[in-house]
Amino acid sequence: MLWGEDPDAALRALLHARQPAYAALPHHLDTTHRTAEQVAEAVLALYRCEPRLLPVQAPDARYTVRIWPGGLAHLADVLAPHALRGSGAPPPLAIVSDETVWALYGEQVLTSVRQTGQPLTTIVLPTGEQHKHLDNVRLLYDRFADAGLERGSAVIAVGGGVISDMAGYAAATYLRGIPMINVPTTLLAAVDASVGGKVAVDHPRGKNLIGAFKQPLAVLIDPQVFETLPERERLCGLAEIIKAGIIGDPALFAACEDAASQAGGSLDLSALVERALAVKIAVVQQDPYEQGQRALLNLGHTFAHAYELLSGYRLSHGLAVAQGIAAATHLAELRGLCGPETRARIVAALRANALPTTCDAHTPAEIYAAMGADKKRRGGRLRFVLPRAIGDVVIEDDVPDEQVLAALERSR
């Protein structure tokens, strides 16, 4: 420190300069508002159950996914490496959640985040995909402004994919972008929406038509929250895990097959989430802005988004994806990309895990017409991700109408 320099300003400048090095450390504990006994207990909790760390490298961001049983109680420690400031008072934080999740975990989240000592506002939205629209994004903007959020603030998304998408889109566009942290509370959000930086809201003419790319500062996955999931939500996440296995991890797919084939069989969700995320991370790091290979993650989605649109978004995304994977597999067989054995294995795995593989609520013509709103079109043509084998999928955009309709007929 130079003679005559303000000690407080010098210390803050030093902390600011060292922030990248501190943030790179694998674990952090915020001791600011804790007693020595509380700090010791936090260290012991970290020792008892060390988080699994999955680093993600994006062009404009590096962040870490923490799979941490019991980690919800340590959310302040996830925030700690990002909370250092060069000067001024700590900026306010905003937590965005939904009514269902907040009733279960709101107090636990608040107790943890309050340990940061930062001003805090909570925004609790209605539950469900039907609320993922611009009116609720506008409400978030209003609440962010009321709370005085600034560019050094952070939005903490605590919930499923709907909350991750809406809070992420609001964070990406408010003040031209403020930081966000994802805390997924559903199995589907943990393996899908929480990682990769795609955020969006629905439009009456199609799902996720209005969106942006917004990488999170960090992702915290607490597998213990999956214990409170309704069976429907567990199945939705399982569909995305099976999808990841088909795309790039045959052993993951086989694990889902094996557990389903055993009487009373159970799945180690923490291990499956980690493997499914590894598939997604590998793909998004190669193609962060979906210019090519990242489209592989859309296996089943060209069909699924049409199913969701026709249902008025009452059909859960994961269940629609299961139906879409089955339809895509029928289409792959019709095109000679995969044999009947691969098609039978994929459909059997979905059914064995109690996932739907047919859609008879709408005619093939109605479903095909609804696909016209799909945002994945290129040059006016639909793009399909189709399996050639377990762990090997390909993108096709020259599929004749009659083959799509035939696949949909097989899927009824």
TAQUILIN-V133055 format. One line per field, one symbol per residue. psi: psi as a letter, one per 40 degrees, with the letter a starting at -180 (. if undefined). A space follows every 10 residues. Layout:
psi->???
This chain:
psi->hiheihdddd dddddddedd dddeidiihh edfiiddddd ddddddddgh ihhhihhide ihihhhhghe edefdddddd eeehidiiih iiihhhaidd ddddeddddd ddddedeiih ihhhiihide egiddddddd ddddddefii eeaihhhhaa dddddddddd ddehffhiii hhgheidddd ecdeieehii iiideihfdh aihhhidihh hheddedehi dddddddddd dddddddegd dddddddddd ehheiihgdd dddddddddd ddddddgdff ecddedeehe dddddddddd effdhidddd dddddddddd ddddeediid dddddddddd ddffiieihe eiiddddddd eeeheeihfe iihhhhhdih ehiihhefhi dddddddddd e.
